[in-house]
Amino acid sequence: MQAMVSIGSFNFPEPSTYSATTSTIVDSGRNVQGYVIGAVIRDDVARVDCSWNFISASDWAAILAKFSPARGGSFYNDVTFYCQDTNTWETREMYVGDRSAQVFLRNKDGSIKGYQGASLALIEV
C-alpha cells in the first residue's frame, strides 16, 4: 500500500489525520467603489496537514530531519502525497511549515520515547 506522504523512498508513518487544502493565489485589492480588483497569480497550490495521535521519537526526528539542512535534509523536498484535486498521488516541491508535538512517554534514562499530538504542515513552493 502506498504511503499517504513520502519523500523519495522515505515513507511517513500513516498519519492519524490527513487534511488537504488547495489554494489559489490572487493579487487583489479593492477599488474606490469597494469592489475587488484582482488577478490570479497561481492556481492549485497544495498544502497537506498531518498529525499523529502517537509517534515514536525516532520516527518524528526522521521526518523533521528531511527538512533540516543541518541534519542532512533540505528545506525544499519533492513530496509525494495524495492530492484531493486529481484523486491520485502527486509529487510536488514542498517545505515544512509549523510543526509541534507534546512529550508523551519518557524512557527510564529520561530520553523521549514518543510524542502525542505531533503535527506538521507541508506547503507547496
Summary of the structure (lengths in Angstrom):
residues: 125
radius of gyration: 17.8
end to end distance: 27.1
largest distance: 66.7
contacts: 316
relative contact order: 0.23
helix: 10%
strand: 63%
